[in-house]
């Protein structure tokens, strides 16, 4: 394959990786917003929610998802060079 074609493919791959990176950055921002919103709602609207899943547990699950996302982003950046 000619060098120009290889460079074109590399550029396309880098552009696609950049798009994925932006998608995951937005997901991270969205998760952060959800976490803050849940904390606010728990404090103001649901001080004692009986019979439902513990809101603190839900927040911990969101934090765990966010942590896994950050690990994924680190791996993505390593692949991006």
BELMOLIN-V721955 format. One record per helix or strand of 3 or more residues. SS is the DSSP state (@ for helix, = for strand). FROM is the first residue (numbers start at 0). TO is the last residue. If there is no record, write none. Layout:
ss = [SS & SS]
from = [FROM & FROM]
to = [TO & TO]
This chain:
ss = [@ & @]
from = [2 & 54]
to = [43 & 79]
